[in-house]
């Protein structure tokens, strides 16, 4: 009904028409059949467009009600057969619609016209003082329609405001995620810059050594040249990644040695000193990984253990497994604790950073709660020297 409001309005109009058919068995005295049906159509028909064009619908129904004053009842006999038709409930529905969808100002003007028509009907068809009680009943009905319209309008406005705020929050969340990705990429770019700078320094040092030893110690010079070749290939690989990651000029940072898989044992020990038992399992040849891949592995493990410390709760423990299998490295970091890592579920910056690091090297990363409790991070990073 919300997606197709006219369908709901057709149902309401049809219901009133069915109720009006009951009046055929007791046609009001002094009413021509054609007038009965024309007025009924004028009262009920505009309900079909009451939400598409509330003002037009309301005043068409009001016009039908004033026509009813001239065509229904016995004009020369006061108090005879002056009854309310079931189709007259369309007036209350119109008042409710104006309060809900248009506003109090237009609804108040419409209520004034309703008051005039009600007074004319009561005095002309019933007479004083018999008109007092029916008038009060009709006023109460219209008042209830107004109150219901106020309630529905307030709820509708509240829902619109909630939807607006949710849309704003989603926009802010997306912006924060993009900013977090940008910051993480800038950080990765600076770290890869350090890796490449280190590789270039190694090349320069070995090239100088080879130049001095090329005549006196050719074997030493050959080893230096081989080291230069291997280091240059690795530097080219890291440089390609750097150019792919870097989107804008970042702040220059001090060149410092970057951690790698060889630093994981020290990282695990630091976490143990905090009070979180960590089991570290390293397998495969992890020493000759490209420096950028080694750094990415270290940062993913570091961020996962940081989330364990923050969110796993008291009595938490963690298990870290890093294995090189052929041309890929698999990481599996799982924790056990009483806490709930809700921040990760929503998409915290730490999880965004881990995924970004995996994507930089063409890998994948999944993170989520375990069925038995705790949190698990699983990543696969390809190792390629191409």
C-alpha positions as CSV (number, residue, x, y, z in Angstrom):
1,X,0.0,0.0,0.0
2,X,2.9,2.4,0.7
3,X,4.3,1.8,-2.8
4,X,0.9,2.2,-4.4
5,X,-1.1,4.6,-2.2
6,X,-3.9,4.9,-4.8
7,X,-4.6,1.2,-4.5
8,X,-5.3,1.7,-0.8
9,X,-7.5,4.7,-1.5
10,X,-9.5,2.7,-4.0
11,X,-10.1,0.1,-1.3
12,X,-11.4,2.7,1.1
13,X,-13.7,4.2,-1.6
14,X,-15.0,0.7,-2.5
15,X,-15.8,0.0,1.1
16,X,-17.8,3.1,1.5
17,X,-19.7,2.3,-1.8
18,X,-20.6,-1.1,-0.4
19,X,-21.9,0.5,2.7
20,X,-23.9,2.9,0.6
21,X,-25.6,0.0,-1.2
22,X,-27.3,-0.8,2.1
23,X,-29.1,2.5,1.8
24,X,-31.0,1.2,-1.2
25,X,-33.2,-0.8,1.1
26,X,-34.2,2.3,3.0
27,X,-33.9,5.3,0.6
28,X,-34.3,8.6,2.4
29,X,-37.7,10.1,1.8
30,X,-37.8,13.0,-0.6
31,X,-34.6,12.1,-2.4
32,X,-34.6,11.4,-6.2
33,X,-32.6,8.3,-7.1
34,X,-30.4,10.2,-9.6
35,X,-29.6,12.8,-6.9
36,X,-28.8,10.0,-4.4
37,X,-26.2,8.4,-6.8
38,X,-24.7,11.7,-8.1
39,X,-24.2,12.9,-4.5
40,X,-22.8,9.5,-3.5
41,X,-20.3,9.6,-6.4
42,X,-19.3,13.2,-5.5
43,X,-18.6,12.2,-1.9
44,X,-16.8,8.9,-2.4
45,X,-15.2,9.3,-5.9
46,X,-12.6,11.9,-5.0
47,X,-11.2,9.7,-2.2
48,X,-9.3,7.8,-5.0
49,X,-6.9,10.8,-5.4
50,X,-6.8,12.0,-1.8
51,X,-3.1,11.4,-1.4
52,X,-2.1,12.4,-5.0
53,X,-3.9,15.7,-4.7
54,X,-5.3,16.2,-1.2
55,X,-6.7,19.7,-1.6
56,X,-8.6,18.9,-4.9
57,X,-10.0,15.7,-3.4
58,X,-11.1,17.4,-0.2
59,X,-12.9,20.3,-1.8
60,X,-14.6,18.1,-4.4
61,X,-16.0,16.1,-1.5
62,X,-17.0,19.3,0.3
63,X,-18.8,20.4,-2.8
64,X,-20.7,17.1,-2.9
65,X,-21.7,17.7,0.7
66,X,-23.1,21.1,0.0
67,X,-25.0,19.7,-3.0
68,X,-26.4,17.1,-0.6
69,X,-27.9,19.9,1.5
70,X,-30.0,21.0,-1.5
71,X,-31.1,17.5,-2.7
72,X,-31.6,15.4,0.4
73,X,-34.5,15.6,2.9
74,X,-37.8,17.4,2.7
75,X,-37.2,21.2,2.3
76,X,-40.6,22.3,3.5
77,X,-40.8,20.0,6.6
78,X,-38.2,20.6,9.3
79,X,-37.0,17.5,11.2
80,X,-38.3,14.9,8.7
81,X,-35.8,12.2,7.6
82,X,-32.7,14.2,8.2
83,X,-30.1,11.5,8.5
84,X,-26.3,11.2,7.9
85,X,-25.3,9.1,4.9
86,X,-22.4,6.6,5.3
87,X,-20.7,8.4,2.4
88,X,-20.5,11.5,4.6
89,X,-17.6,9.8,6.4
90,X,-15.5,10.9,3.4
91,X,-15.6,14.4,4.9
92,X,-13.8,13.2,8.0
93,X,-11.3,11.2,5.9
94,X,-10.6,14.4,3.9
95,X,-10.0,16.4,7.1
96,X,-7.6,13.7,8.3
97,X,-5.8,13.7,4.9
98,X,-5.3,17.5,5.0
99,X,-3.9,17.4,8.5
100,X,-1.5,14.5,7.6
101,X,-0.3,15.5,4.2
102,X,-0.9,19.2,3.7
103,X,-0.7,21.1,7.0
104,X,-2.7,22.7,9.8
105,X,-3.4,25.9,8.0
106,X,-5.3,24.3,5.1
107,X,-6.9,21.8,7.4
108,X,-8.2,24.6,9.7
109,X,-9.8,26.4,6.7
110,X,-11.4,23.2,5.6
111,X,-12.7,22.6,9.2
112,X,-14.3,26.0,9.1
113,X,-16.2,25.1,6.0
114,X,-17.2,21.8,7.6
115,X,-18.5,23.7,10.6
116,X,-20.6,25.9,8.4
117,X,-22.0,23.0,6.5
118,X,-22.8,21.1,9.7
119,X,-24.6,24.0,11.2
120,X,-26.6,24.6,8.1
121,X,-27.6,20.9,7.9
122,X,-28.5,20.7,11.6
123,X,-30.6,23.9,11.7
124,X,-32.2,23.5,8.3
125,X,-33.0,19.8,8.5
126,X,-33.5,19.3,12.2
127,X,-34.1,22.6,13.8
128,X,-33.3,24.1,17.2
129,X,-32.9,22.7,19.9
130,X,-33.0,19.2,18.4
131,X,-29.8,20.0,16.4
132,X,-27.6,20.4,19.4
133,X,-26.9,16.7,20.1
134,X,-26.3,15.6,16.4
135,X,-24.1,18.6,15.9
136,X,-22.0,17.7,19.0
137,X,-21.6,14.1,17.7
138,X,-20.5,15.2,14.3
139,X,-18.0,17.7,15.9
140,X,-16.5,14.9,18.0
141,X,-16.1,12.8,14.9
142,X,-14.3,15.5,13.1
143,X,-12.2,16.2,16.1
144,X,-11.1,12.6,16.3
145,X,-10.2,12.7,12.6
146,X,-8.1,15.8,13.3
147,X,-6.3,14.2,16.2
148,X,-5.7,11.0,14.2
149,X,-4.3,13.1,11.4
150,X,-2.0,14.9,13.9
151,X,-0.7,11.6,15.2
152,X,-0.2,10.1,11.7
153,X,1.5,13.3,10.4
154,X,3.9,13.4,13.4
155,X,4.8,9.8,12.9
156,X,5.3,10.3,9.2
157,X,7.5,13.4,9.9
158,X,9.5,11.3,12.5
159,X,10.0,8.5,10.0
160,X,11.2,10.9,7.3
161,X,13.6,12.5,9.7
162,X,14.9,9.1,10.7
163,X,15.4,8.1,7.1
164,X,17.2,11.4,6.4
165,X,19.5,10.9,9.4
166,X,20.2,7.3,8.3
167,X,21.1,8.5,4.8
168,X,23.4,11.1,6.3
169,X,25.0,8.5,8.6
170,X,25.5,6.2,5.6
171,X,27.1,9.0,3.7
172,X,29.4,9.9,6.6
173,X,30.3,6.2,7.0
174,X,31.2,5.9,3.3
175,X,33.3,9.1,3.6
176,X,35.1,7.8,6.7
177,X,35.8,4.5,4.9
178,X,37.2,6.4,1.9
179,X,39.4,8.6,4.2
180,X,40.6,5.5,6.1
181,X,41.5,3.8,2.8
182,X,43.3,6.9,1.7
183,X,45.2,7.2,4.9
184,X,46.2,3.6,4.9
185,X,47.3,3.7,1.3
186,X,49.4,6.8,2.1
187,X,51.0,4.9,5.0
188,X,51.6,1.8,2.8
189,X,53.2,4.0,0.2
190,X,55.5,5.6,2.7
191,X,56.5,2.2,4.0
192,X,57.1,0.8,0.5
193,X,59.1,4.0,-0.2
194,X,61.3,3.0,2.7
195,X,61.7,-0.5,1.3
196,X,62.6,0.7,-2.1
197,X,65.0,3.2,-0.7
198,X,66.7,0.5,1.4
199,X,67.0,-1.7,-1.7
200,X,68.6,1.1,-3.7
201,X,71.0,1.8,-0.9
202,X,72.0,-1.9,-0.9
203,X,72.6,-1.7,-4.6
204,X,74.8,1.4,-4.4
205,X,76.9,-0.2,-1.6
206,X,77.4,-3.4,-3.5
207,X,78.1,-1.6,-6.7
208,X,80.9,0.4,-5.0
209,X,82.3,-2.8,-3.5
210,X,82.2,-4.6,-6.8
211,X,84.0,-1.7,-8.5
212,X,86.9,-1.9,-6.0
213,X,87.1,-5.8,-6.1
214,X,86.5,-6.4,-9.8
215,X,90.3,-6.7,-10.5
216,X,91.7,-8.0,-7.3
217,X,88.9,-10.2,-6.1
218,X,86.7,-11.2,-9.0
219,X,84.7,-13.8,-7.1
220,X,83.7,-11.2,-4.5
221,X,82.7,-8.8,-7.2
222,X,80.6,-11.5,-8.9
223,X,78.7,-12.1,-5.7
224,X,78.1,-8.4,-5.2
225,X,76.8,-8.1,-8.8
226,X,74.4,-11.1,-8.2
227,X,73.2,-9.4,-5.0
228,X,72.7,-6.1,-7.0
229,X,70.7,-8.0,-9.6
230,X,68.4,-9.7,-7.1
231,X,67.9,-6.6,-5.1
232,X,67.2,-4.6,-8.2
233,X,64.5,-7.0,-9.3
234,X,62.9,-6.9,-5.9
235,X,63.1,-3.1,-5.8
236,X,61.4,-2.9,-9.2
237,X,58.5,-5.1,-8.0
238,X,58.1,-2.9,-4.9
239,X,58.3,0.2,-7.0
240,X,55.5,-1.0,-9.2
241,X,53.3,-1.6,-6.2
242,X,54.3,1.8,-4.8
243,X,53.2,3.6,-8.0
244,X,50.0,1.6,-8.0
245,X,49.1,2.5,-4.4
246,X,50.2,6.1,-4.2
247,X,47.3,8.4,-5.2
248,X,48.5,11.7,-4.0
249,X,51.6,13.2,-2.5
250,X,51.9,12.2,1.1
251,X,53.9,13.8,3.9
252,X,57.5,12.9,3.9
253,X,58.5,10.7,6.8
254,X,61.7,9.7,8.3
255,X,63.3,6.6,6.7
256,X,63.4,3.8,9.3
257,X,63.9,0.1,9.1
258,X,60.6,-1.6,8.4
259,X,59.5,-4.9,10.2
260,X,59.0,-8.2,8.3
261,X,58.1,-11.8,9.1
262,X,61.3,-12.1,11.1
263,X,59.8,-9.5,13.5
264,X,56.7,-11.6,14.2
265,X,58.3,-13.3,17.2
266,X,59.2,-10.0,18.8
267,X,55.6,-8.8,18.1
268,X,54.1,-11.9,19.8
269,X,56.4,-11.4,22.8
270,X,55.3,-7.8,23.2
271,X,51.6,-8.9,23.2
272,X,52.4,-11.6,25.7
273,X,53.9,-9.0,28.1
274,X,50.6,-7.1,27.9
275,X,48.8,-10.2,29.3
276,X,47.4,-11.9,26.1
277,X,48.9,-15.4,25.5
278,X,49.9,-15.7,21.8
279,X,50.8,-18.9,20.1
280,X,53.0,-18.3,17.0
281,X,53.4,-20.9,14.3
282,X,55.6,-20.1,11.3
283,X,56.2,-22.6,8.6
284,X,57.7,-22.6,5.1
285,X,60.4,-20.4,3.7
286,X,59.5,-16.9,5.0
287,X,63.0,-15.3,5.0
288,X,63.3,-14.6,1.3
289,X,59.9,-12.9,0.9
290,X,59.8,-9.6,-0.9
291,X,60.2,-6.8,1.6
292,X,56.8,-5.3,0.8
293,X,55.0,-8.7,1.3
294,X,56.9,-9.3,4.6
295,X,55.9,-5.8,5.8
296,X,52.2,-6.4,4.8
297,X,52.2,-9.7,6.7
298,X,53.6,-8.1,9.8
299,X,51.0,-5.2,9.7
300,X,48.1,-7.6,9.2
301,X,49.2,-9.7,12.2
302,X,49.9,-6.5,14.2
303,X,46.4,-5.1,13.5
304,X,44.6,-8.4,14.2
305,X,46.4,-8.8,17.6
306,X,45.6,-5.1,18.4
307,X,41.9,-5.9,17.9
308,X,42.3,-8.9,20.1
309,X,43.7,-6.7,22.9
310,X,40.9,-4.1,22.4
311,X,37.8,-6.3,21.9
312,X,38.4,-9.9,23.0
313,X,37.9,-9.1,26.7
314,X,39.4,-10.7,29.8
315,X,41.0,-14.1,29.5
316,X,41.6,-13.7,25.8
317,X,44.2,-15.7,23.9
318,X,45.4,-15.7,20.3
319,X,46.8,-18.1,17.8
320,X,48.8,-16.8,14.8
321,X,49.7,-19.1,11.9
322,X,51.8,-17.9,9.0
323,X,52.7,-20.5,6.4
324,X,54.3,-20.2,3.0
325,X,52.7,-22.8,0.6
326,X,54.2,-22.7,-2.9
327,X,53.7,-19.2,-4.4
328,X,51.5,-17.9,-1.7
329,X,51.5,-17.1,2.0
330,X,48.5,-17.9,4.2
331,X,47.8,-16.0,7.5
332,X,45.4,-17.2,10.1
333,X,44.9,-15.2,13.3
334,X,42.2,-16.4,15.7
335,X,41.4,-15.2,19.2
336,X,39.3,-16.6,22.0
337,X,37.7,-14.3,24.5
338,X,34.5,-13.1,26.2
339,X,34.2,-9.8,24.4
340,X,32.5,-9.0,21.1
341,X,34.4,-7.5,18.2
342,X,31.4,-5.4,17.1
343,X,33.6,-2.6,15.8
344,X,35.1,-4.9,13.2
345,X,31.6,-6.1,12.1
346,X,30.6,-2.5,11.4
347,X,33.7,-1.9,9.4
348,X,36.3,-0.3,11.6
349,X,39.4,1.4,10.2
350,X,41.6,-1.5,11.4
351,X,39.7,-4.0,9.3
352,X,39.7,-1.6,6.3
353,X,43.5,-1.2,6.6
354,X,44.1,-5.0,6.7
355,X,41.9,-5.5,3.6
356,X,43.7,-2.7,1.8
357,X,47.1,-4.2,2.5
358,X,46.0,-7.6,1.2
359,X,44.5,-6.0,-1.9
360,X,47.7,-4.0,-2.6
361,X,49.6,-7.3,-3.1
362,X,46.8,-9.0,-5.0
363,X,45.6,-11.1,-2.1
364,X,42.4,-11.6,-0.2
365,X,41.3,-11.2,3.4
366,X,38.2,-12.4,5.3
367,X,37.4,-11.5,8.9
368,X,34.4,-12.4,11.1
369,X,33.2,-14.0,14.3
370,X,33.7,-17.7,14.8
371,X,30.6,-19.9,15.5
372,X,32.2,-21.1,18.8
373,X,33.2,-17.5,19.8
374,X,36.1,-15.2,19.2
375,X,37.3,-13.6,16.0
376,X,39.2,-14.9,13.1
377,X,41.2,-13.2,10.3
378,X,42.3,-15.2,7.3
379,X,44.4,-13.7,4.5
380,X,46.2,-15.1,1.4
381,X,49.0,-13.1,-0.2
382,X,50.6,-14.3,-3.4
383,X,54.4,-14.2,-3.7
384,X,55.6,-13.2,-7.1
385,X,58.9,-12.0,-8.3
386,X,57.7,-11.2,-11.8
